[in-house]
Amino acid sequence: MFTKGRIIFAIIFIIAFVIFMIISYKKDSKNHQAYYKDAAKKVAIYGTIAIIIFVALRLVTAYLL
């Protein structure tokens, strides 16, 4: 199914891709700290609000219909 050349290409591609991603992350880590400060808290708050609204609507529609 896979030839030797394809397997070698896949291995080299994966290694190069991982190295490139690590280098890119290290370059962008300073920007992430500046622009995405407290982003996890915001996502958690908005996610919790969305879940509360969803559950409330499900309860209201279940008891009204």
N, CA, C and O atoms as a CHARMM CRD file, in Angstrom:
* protein
*
  260
    1    1 MET  N      0.82400  -1.18000   0.00000 PROA 1      0.00000
    2    1 MET  CA     0.00000   0.00000   0.00000 PROA 1      0.00000
    3    1 MET  C      0.87800   1.25700   0.00000 PROA 1      0.00000
    4    1 MET  O      0.74800   2.10500  -0.88200 PROA 1      0.00000
    5    2 PHE  N      1.76100   1.37300   0.98000 PROA 2      0.00000
    6    2 PHE  CA     2.67700   2.50200   1.01900 PROA 2      0.00000
    7    2 PHE  C      4.03900   2.04400   0.55100 PROA 2      0.00000
    8    2 PHE  O      4.55500   1.01900   0.99900 PROA 2      0.00000
    9    3 THR  N      4.61700   2.81200  -0.35500 PROA 3      0.00000
   10    3 THR  CA     5.96200   2.47300  -0.80700 PROA 3      0.00000
   11    3 THR  C      6.97200   3.03900   0.18800 PROA 3      0.00000
   12    3 THR  O      6.63700   3.84000   1.06200 PROA 3      0.00000
   13    4 LYS  N      8.20800   2.60000   0.02700 PROA 4      0.00000
   14    4 LYS  CA     9.26300   3.07100   0.91800 PROA 4      0.00000
   15    4 LYS  C      9.44500   4.58900   0.80600 PROA 4      0.00000
   16    4 LYS  O      9.68700   5.26800   1.80300 PROA 4      0.00000
   17    5 GLY  N      9.32600   5.10500  -0.40900 PROA 5      0.00000
   18    5 GLY  CA     9.48700   6.53900  -0.61800 PROA 5      0.00000
   19    5 GLY  C      8.40800   7.35000   0.07900 PROA 5      0.00000
   20    5 GLY  O      8.68900   8.40500   0.64800 PROA 5      0.00000
   21    6 ARG  N      7.17100   6.85900   0.03600 PROA 6      0.00000
   22    6 ARG  CA     6.07200   7.57000   0.69800 PROA 6      0.00000
   23    6 ARG  C      6.24500   7.57200   2.21400 PROA 6      0.00000
   24    6 ARG  O      5.97800   8.57800   2.87200 PROA 6      0.00000
   25    7 ILE  N      6.68700   6.45600   2.75900 PROA 7      0.00000
   26    7 ILE  CA     6.89600   6.37100   4.20900 PROA 7      0.00000
   27    7 ILE  C      8.00900   7.32800   4.63700 PROA 7      0.00000
   28    7 ILE  O      7.87200   8.03000   5.63900 PROA 7      0.00000
   29    8 ILE  N      9.10200   7.35700   3.88600 PROA 8      0.00000
   30    8 ILE  CA    10.20900   8.26100   4.20600 PROA 8      0.00000
   31    8 ILE  C      9.74400   9.71400   4.09900 PROA 8      0.00000
   32    8 ILE  O     10.05500  10.53300   4.96400 PROA 8      0.00000
   33    9 PHE  N      8.99700  10.03300   3.03300 PROA 9      0.00000
   34    9 PHE  CA     8.47300  11.38300   2.86900 PROA 9      0.00000
   35    9 PHE  C      7.56900  11.76000   4.04100 PROA 9      0.00000
   36    9 PHE  O      7.67100  12.87200   4.56000 PROA 9      0.00000
   37   10 ALA  N      6.69600  10.86300   4.46300 PROA 10     0.00000
   38   10 ALA  CA     5.77800  11.15400   5.57100 PROA 10     0.00000
   39   10 ALA  C      6.55200  11.41700   6.86300 PROA 10     0.00000
   40   10 ALA  O      6.22300  12.34300   7.60600 PROA 10     0.00000
   41   11 ILE  N      7.56200  10.61800   7.12900 PROA 11     0.00000
   42   11 ILE  CA     8.35500  10.80000   8.34500 PROA 11     0.00000
   43   11 ILE  C      9.08400  12.14000   8.32000 PROA 11     0.00000
   44   11 ILE  O      9.07600  12.87100   9.31100 PROA 11     0.00000
   45   12 ILE  N      9.71900  12.46800   7.18200 PROA 12     0.00000
   46   12 ILE  CA    10.43700  13.74000   7.06600 PROA 12     0.00000
   47   12 ILE  C      9.45800  14.90800   7.17600 PROA 12     0.00000
   48   12 ILE  O      9.75800  15.91300   7.82100 PROA 12     0.00000
   49   13 PHE  N      8.29800  14.77700   6.55100 PROA 13     0.00000
   50   13 PHE  CA     7.29300  15.83900   6.60600 PROA 13     0.00000
   51   13 PHE  C      6.81700  16.07000   8.03200 PROA 13     0.00000
   52   13 PHE  O      6.71100  17.21700   8.46600 PROA 13     0.00000
   53   14 ILE  N      6.53100  15.01000   8.76100 PROA 14     0.00000
   54   14 ILE  CA     6.06300  15.14800  10.14400 PROA 14     0.00000
   55   14 ILE  C      7.13000  15.80300  11.01000 PROA 14     0.00000
   56   14 ILE  O      6.82400  16.68800  11.80800 PROA 14     0.00000
   57   15 ILE  N      8.36400  15.38000  10.86000 PROA 15     0.00000
   58   15 ILE  CA     9.44800  15.96000  11.65400 PROA 15     0.00000
   59   15 ILE  C      9.60800  17.44300  11.32900 PROA 15     0.00000
   60   15 ILE  O      9.72900  18.26500  12.23700 PROA 15     0.00000
   61   16 ALA  N      9.60900  17.79200  10.04000 PROA 16     0.00000
   62   16 ALA  CA     9.75300  19.19300   9.64300 PROA 16     0.00000
   63   16 ALA  C      8.56700  20.01900  10.12900 PROA 16     0.00000
   64   16 ALA  O      8.74600  21.15000  10.58000 PROA 16     0.00000
   65   17 PHE  N      7.37000  19.47100  10.04400 PROA 17     0.00000
   66   17 PHE  CA     6.17100  20.18500  10.48100 PROA 17     0.00000
   67   17 PHE  C      6.22200  20.46900  11.97300 PROA 17     0.00000
   68   17 PHE  O      5.91500  21.58300  12.39800 PROA 17     0.00000
   69   18 VAL  N      6.60100  19.48800  12.76900 PROA 18     0.00000
   70   18 VAL  CA     6.68600  19.67200  14.21500 PROA 18     0.00000
   71   18 VAL  C      7.75000  20.71700  14.56200 PROA 18     0.00000
   72   18 VAL  O      7.52500  21.56500  15.42600 PROA 18     0.00000
   73   19 ILE  N      8.88900  20.66300  13.90400 PROA 19     0.00000
   74   19 ILE  CA     9.94600  21.64400  14.16200 PROA 19     0.00000
   75   19 ILE  C      9.46200  23.04600  13.80400 PROA 19     0.00000
   76   19 ILE  O      9.69000  23.99200  14.55800 PROA 19     0.00000
   77   20 PHE  N      8.79100  23.18400  12.65400 PROA 20     0.00000
   78   20 PHE  CA     8.27000  24.48300  12.23700 PROA 20     0.00000
   79   20 PHE  C      7.23700  25.00300  13.22800 PROA 20     0.00000
   80   20 PHE  O      7.22900  26.19400  13.53700 PROA 20     0.00000
   81   21 MET  N      6.37700  24.14600  13.72300 PROA 21     0.00000
   82   21 MET  CA     5.35800  24.56700  14.68800 PROA 21     0.00000
   83   21 MET  C      6.00000  25.02900  15.99600 PROA 21     0.00000
   84   21 MET  O      5.55100  26.01100  16.58700 PROA 21     0.00000
   85   22 ILE  N      7.02800  24.34500  16.44900 PROA 22     0.00000
   86   22 ILE  CA     7.71500  24.73100  17.68400 PROA 22     0.00000
   87   22 ILE  C      8.37900  26.09800  17.51100 PROA 22     0.00000
   88   22 ILE  O      8.28800  26.94900  18.39500 PROA 22     0.00000
   89   23 ILE  N      9.04400  26.30800  16.37600 PROA 23     0.00000
   90   23 ILE  CA     9.70000  27.59500  16.11600 PROA 23     0.00000
   91   23 ILE  C      8.66100  28.70800  16.03800 PROA 23     0.00000
   92   23 ILE  O      8.86500  29.78300  16.60200 PROA 23     0.00000
   93   24 SER  N      7.55900  28.46500  15.35000 PROA 24     0.00000
   94   24 SER  CA     6.51100  29.48000  15.22600 PROA 24     0.00000
   95   24 SER  C      5.90200  29.81200  16.57700 PROA 24     0.00000
   96   24 SER  O      5.63600  30.97700  16.87200 PROA 24     0.00000
   97   25 TYR  N      5.68100  28.79700  17.39800 PROA 25     0.00000
   98   25 TYR  CA     5.10900  29.04600  18.72700 PROA 25     0.00000
   99   25 TYR  C      6.05300  29.88100  19.57100 PROA 25     0.00000
  100   25 TYR  O      5.61200  30.78700  20.27800 PROA 25     0.00000
  101   26 LYS  N      7.33400  29.59300  19.50900 PROA 26     0.00000
  102   26 LYS  CA     8.29200  30.36300  20.30000 PROA 26     0.00000
  103   26 LYS  C      8.33400  31.82100  19.84800 PROA 26     0.00000
  104   26 LYS  O      8.48500  32.72000  20.67500 PROA 26     0.00000
  105   27 LYS  N      8.20100  32.06200  18.54700 PROA 27     0.00000
  106   27 LYS  CA     8.18900  33.44000  18.04900 PROA 27     0.00000
  107   27 LYS  C      6.92900  34.17300  18.48300 PROA 27     0.00000
  108   27 LYS  O      6.98300  35.35700  18.81600 PROA 27     0.00000
  109   28 ASP  N      5.81000  33.48800  18.48300 PROA 28     0.00000
  110   28 ASP  CA     4.52800  34.12800  18.78800 PROA 28     0.00000
  111   28 ASP  C      4.17400  34.13600  20.26900 PROA 28     0.00000
  112   28 ASP  O      3.16100  34.72600  20.64400 PROA 28     0.00000
  113   29 SER  N      4.95700  33.51400  21.10500 PROA 29     0.00000
  114   29 SER  CA     4.57800  33.41400  22.51500 PROA 29     0.00000
  115   29 SER  C      4.49000  34.78600  23.18600 PROA 29     0.00000
  116   29 SER  O      3.67600  34.98400  24.08800 PROA 29     0.00000
  117   30 LYS  N      5.31300  35.71700  22.75600 PROA 30     0.00000
  118   30 LYS  CA     5.24900  37.07000  23.32200 PROA 30     0.00000
  119   30 LYS  C      3.93400  37.75200  22.93000 PROA 30     0.00000
  120   30 LYS  O      3.31100  38.42000  23.75500 PROA 30     0.00000
  121   31 ASN  N      3.52000  37.58600  21.69200 PROA 31     0.00000
  122   31 ASN  CA     2.25200  38.16800  21.25100 PROA 31     0.00000
  123   31 ASN  C      1.06900  37.52500  21.95100 PROA 31     0.00000
  124   31 ASN  O      0.09100  38.20100  22.27100 PROA 31     0.00000
  125   32 HSD  N      1.15100  36.23600  22.18800 PROA 32     0.00000
  126   32 HSD  CA     0.05200  35.54200  22.86700 PROA 32     0.00000
  127   32 HSD  C     -0.15200  36.10600  24.27500 PROA 32     0.00000
  128   32 HSD  O     -1.28600  36.28100  24.71900 PROA 32     0.00000
  129   33 GLN  N      0.92000  36.38100  24.95500 PROA 33     0.00000
  130   33 GLN  CA     0.81200  36.91600  26.30900 PROA 33     0.00000
  131   33 GLN  C      0.21200  38.30700  26.30700 PROA 33     0.00000
  132   33 GLN  O     -0.49800  38.67500  27.24300 PROA 33     0.00000
  133   34 ALA  N      0.48500  39.08400  25.27500 PROA 34     0.00000
  134   34 ALA  CA    -0.01300  40.46300  25.22400 PROA 34     0.00000
  135   34 ALA  C     -1.46800  40.52500  24.76300 PROA 34     0.00000
  136   34 ALA  O     -2.27200  41.25600  25.34100 PROA 34     0.00000
  137   35 TYR  N     -1.80400  39.76500  23.72900 PROA 35     0.00000
  138   35 TYR  CA    -3.12000  39.91100  23.11300 PROA 35     0.00000
  139   35 TYR  C     -4.16600  38.93100  23.64100 PROA 35     0.00000
  140   35 TYR  O     -5.36400  39.19600  23.53400 PROA 35     0.00000
  141   36 TYR  N     -3.74300  37.82600  24.19900 PROA 36     0.00000
  142   36 TYR  CA    -4.69000  36.82300  24.67100 PROA 36     0.00000
  143   36 TYR  C     -4.65800  36.66800  26.19000 PROA 36     0.00000
  144   36 TYR  O     -4.85600  35.57500  26.72000 PROA 36     0.00000
  145   37 LYS  N     -4.40800  37.76100  26.86700 PROA 37     0.00000
  146   37 LYS  CA    -4.35500  37.73700  28.31800 PROA 37     0.00000
  147   37 LYS  C     -5.75100  37.43400  28.85900 PROA 37     0.00000
  148   37 LYS  O     -6.72500  38.05100  28.42900 PROA 37     0.00000
  149   38 ASP  N     -5.85400  36.51700  29.77200 PROA 38     0.00000
  150   38 ASP  CA    -7.10200  36.09600  30.41100 PROA 38     0.00000
  151   38 ASP  C     -8.12800  35.54800  29.41900 PROA 38     0.00000
  152   38 ASP  O     -9.32800  35.59600  29.69100 PROA 38     0.00000
  153   39 ALA  N     -7.68500  35.03600  28.29400 PROA 39     0.00000
  154   39 ALA  CA    -8.61700  34.49800  27.29900 PROA 39     0.00000
  155   39 ALA  C     -9.30600  33.23900  27.82400 PROA 39     0.00000
  156   39 ALA  O    -10.48000  33.01000  27.53000 PROA 39     0.00000
  157   40 ALA  N     -8.59800  32.42900  28.59000 PROA 40     0.00000
  158   40 ALA  CA    -9.19500  31.19900  29.11700 PROA 40     0.00000
  159   40 ALA  C    -10.34800  31.51700  30.06200 PROA 40     0.00000
  160   40 ALA  O    -11.35800  30.81300  30.06900 PROA 40     0.00000
  161   41 LYS  N    -10.20300  32.56900  30.85400 PROA 41     0.00000
  162   41 LYS  CA   -11.28300  32.96100  31.76600 PROA 41     0.00000
  163   41 LYS  C    -12.51200  33.40600  30.98300 PROA 41     0.00000
  164   41 LYS  O    -13.64000  33.05100  31.32600 PROA 41     0.00000
  165   42 LYS  N    -12.28400  34.18800  29.92600 PROA 42     0.00000
  166   42 LYS  CA   -13.39800  34.66700  29.11400 PROA 42     0.00000
  167   42 LYS  C    -14.12400  33.51300  28.43700 PROA 42     0.00000
  168   42 LYS  O    -15.35400  33.48800  28.39400 PROA 42     0.00000
  169   43 VAL  N    -13.36800  32.56500  27.91200 PROA 43     0.00000
  170   43 VAL  CA   -13.98000  31.40400  27.26400 PROA 43     0.00000
  171   43 VAL  C    -14.78000  30.59900  28.27900 PROA 43     0.00000
  172   43 VAL  O    -15.87900  30.13500  27.97300 PROA 43     0.00000
  173   44 ALA  N    -14.24700  30.43100  29.46900 PROA 44     0.00000
  174   44 ALA  CA   -14.96200  29.68000  30.50600 PROA 44     0.00000
  175   44 ALA  C    -16.24000  30.39900  30.91700 PROA 44     0.00000
  176   44 ALA  O    -17.27500  29.75900  31.10600 PROA 44     0.00000
  177   45 ILE  N    -16.18200  31.70900  31.05500 PROA 45     0.00000
  178   45 ILE  CA   -17.37800  32.47600  31.44900 PROA 45     0.00000
  179   45 ILE  C    -18.44400  32.39100  30.36300 PROA 45     0.00000
  180   45 ILE  O    -19.60200  32.09500  30.65600 PROA 45     0.00000
  181   46 TYR  N    -18.06400  32.65000  29.10800 PROA 46     0.00000
  182   46 TYR  CA   -19.03900  32.60200  28.01700 PROA 46     0.00000
  183   46 TYR  C    -19.58100  31.19100  27.81100 PROA 46     0.00000
  184   46 TYR  O    -20.75900  31.02000  27.49500 PROA 46     0.00000
  185   47 GLY  N    -18.74300  30.19300  27.98500 PROA 47     0.00000
  186   47 GLY  CA   -19.21000  28.81200  27.86400 PROA 47     0.00000
  187   47 GLY  C    -20.21000  28.46100  28.94900 PROA 47     0.00000
  188   47 GLY  O    -21.21400  27.79900  28.68800 PROA 47     0.00000
  189   48 THR  N    -19.93100  28.90700  30.16700 PROA 48     0.00000
  190   48 THR  CA   -20.85400  28.65900  31.27900 PROA 48     0.00000
  191   48 THR  C    -22.18500  29.36600  31.04900 PROA 48     0.00000
  192   48 THR  O    -23.24400  28.79400  31.30600 PROA 48     0.00000
  193   49 ILE  N    -22.13700  30.60000  30.57000 PROA 49     0.00000
  194   49 ILE  CA   -23.37000  31.32600  30.28200 PROA 49     0.00000
  195   49 ILE  C    -24.17100  30.61300  29.20100 PROA 49     0.00000
  196   49 ILE  O    -25.39000  30.48700  29.31500 PROA 49     0.00000
  197   50 ALA  N    -23.49900  30.14600  28.15700 PROA 50     0.00000
  198   50 ALA  CA   -24.18700  29.44100  27.07600 PROA 50     0.00000
  199   50 ALA  C    -24.83800  28.15700  27.57700 PROA 50     0.00000
  200   50 ALA  O    -25.96000  27.83500  27.18500 PROA 50     0.00000
  201   51 ILE  N    -24.14300  27.42200  28.44300 PROA 51     0.00000
  202   51 ILE  CA   -24.70800  26.18300  28.99300 PROA 51     0.00000
  203   51 ILE  C    -25.90500  26.49100  29.88000 PROA 51     0.00000
  204   51 ILE  O    -26.91400  25.78800  29.82200 PROA 51     0.00000
  205   52 ILE  N    -25.80600  27.52500  30.69500 PROA 52     0.00000
  206   52 ILE  CA   -26.92300  27.89800  31.57000 PROA 52     0.00000
  207   52 ILE  C    -28.14300  28.29100  30.74000 PROA 52     0.00000
  208   52 ILE  O    -29.26100  27.87900  31.04900 PROA 52     0.00000
  209   53 ILE  N    -27.93600  29.07900  29.69600 PROA 53     0.00000
  210   53 ILE  CA   -29.05400  29.47100  28.83100 PROA 53     0.00000
  211   53 ILE  C    -29.65400  28.25300  28.15100 PROA 53     0.00000
  212   53 ILE  O    -30.87700  28.13300  28.07700 PROA 53     0.00000
  213   54 PHE  N    -28.82600  27.35300  27.65500 PROA 54     0.00000
  214   54 PHE  CA   -29.31100  26.14600  26.98800 PROA 54     0.00000
  215   54 PHE  C    -30.13900  25.29200  27.94200 PROA 54     0.00000
  216   54 PHE  O    -31.22900  24.84700  27.58400 PROA 54     0.00000
  217   55 VAL  N    -29.64200  25.06200  29.13600 PROA 55     0.00000
  218   55 VAL  CA   -30.36800  24.24700  30.11900 PROA 55     0.00000
  219   55 VAL  C    -31.67300  24.93400  30.51900 PROA 55     0.00000
  220   55 VAL  O    -32.70300  24.27300  30.65700 PROA 55     0.00000
  221   56 ALA  N    -31.63600  26.24900  30.70400 PROA 56     0.00000
  222   56 ALA  CA   -32.84700  26.98000  31.07200 PROA 56     0.00000
  223   56 ALA  C    -33.89300  26.87700  29.96600 PROA 56     0.00000
  224   56 ALA  O    -35.06900  26.65000  30.24800 PROA 56     0.00000
  225   57 LEU  N    -33.48400  27.03800  28.74000 PROA 57     0.00000
  226   57 LEU  CA   -34.43700  26.92800  27.62900 PROA 57     0.00000
  227   57 LEU  C    -34.99600  25.51400  27.50800 PROA 57     0.00000
  228   57 LEU  O    -36.17800  25.33600  27.21400 PROA 57     0.00000
  229   58 ARG  N    -34.16400  24.52500  27.73100 PROA 58     0.00000
  230   58 ARG  CA   -34.64700  23.13200  27.67700 PROA 58     0.00000
  231   58 ARG  C    -35.67300  22.88200  28.78100 PROA 58     0.00000
  232   58 ARG  O    -36.69100  22.23200  28.54500 PROA 58     0.00000
  233   59 LEU  N    -35.41200  23.39300  29.97900 PROA 59     0.00000
  234   59 LEU  CA   -36.35500  23.20300  31.08400 PROA 59     0.00000
  235   59 LEU  C    -37.66000  23.95000  30.83000 PROA 59     0.00000
  236   59 LEU  O    -38.74300  23.42000  31.07600 PROA 59     0.00000
  237   60 VAL  N    -37.55300  25.16800  30.34200 PROA 60     0.00000
  238   60 VAL  CA   -38.76100  25.96500  30.08100 PROA 60     0.00000
  239   60 VAL  C    -39.60000  25.31700  28.99100 PROA 60     0.00000
  240   60 VAL  O    -40.81900  25.21300  29.12700 PROA 60     0.00000
  241   61 THR  N    -38.96400  24.88200  27.91800 PROA 61     0.00000
  242   61 THR  CA   -39.73900  24.26700  26.82400 PROA 61     0.00000
  243   61 THR  C    -40.28700  22.90500  27.23600 PROA 61     0.00000
  244   61 THR  O    -41.34400  22.50000  26.75100 PROA 61     0.00000
  245   62 ALA  N    -39.59800  22.19800  28.11200 PROA 62     0.00000
  246   62 ALA  CA   -40.07200  20.87600  28.54000 PROA 62     0.00000
  247   62 ALA  C    -41.31500  21.00800  29.40000 PROA 62     0.00000
  248   62 ALA  O    -42.22700  20.18700  29.30400 PROA 62     0.00000
  249   63 TYR  N    -41.36200  22.03800  30.24400 PROA 63     0.00000
  250   63 TYR  CA   -42.51700  22.18700  31.14400 PROA 63     0.00000
  251   63 TYR  C    -43.68200  22.94900  30.50900 PROA 63     0.00000
  252   63 TYR  O    -44.82400  22.79900  30.94600 PROA 63     0.00000
  253   64 LEU  N    -43.41000  23.76000  29.49000 PROA 64     0.00000
  254   64 LEU  CA   -44.47400  24.51300  28.85300 PROA 64     0.00000
  255   64 LEU  C    -45.15100  23.74000  27.73900 PROA 64     0.00000
  256   64 LEU  O    -46.32300  23.97800  27.44600 PROA 64     0.00000
  257   65 LEU  N    -44.44200  22.83000  27.12200 PROA 65     0.00000
  258   65 LEU  CA   -45.02300  22.09600  25.99600 PROA 65     0.00000
  259   65 LEU  C    -45.43500  20.74900  26.40400 PROA 65     0.00000
  260   65 LEU  O    -45.94600  19.98500  25.58500 PROA 65     0.00000
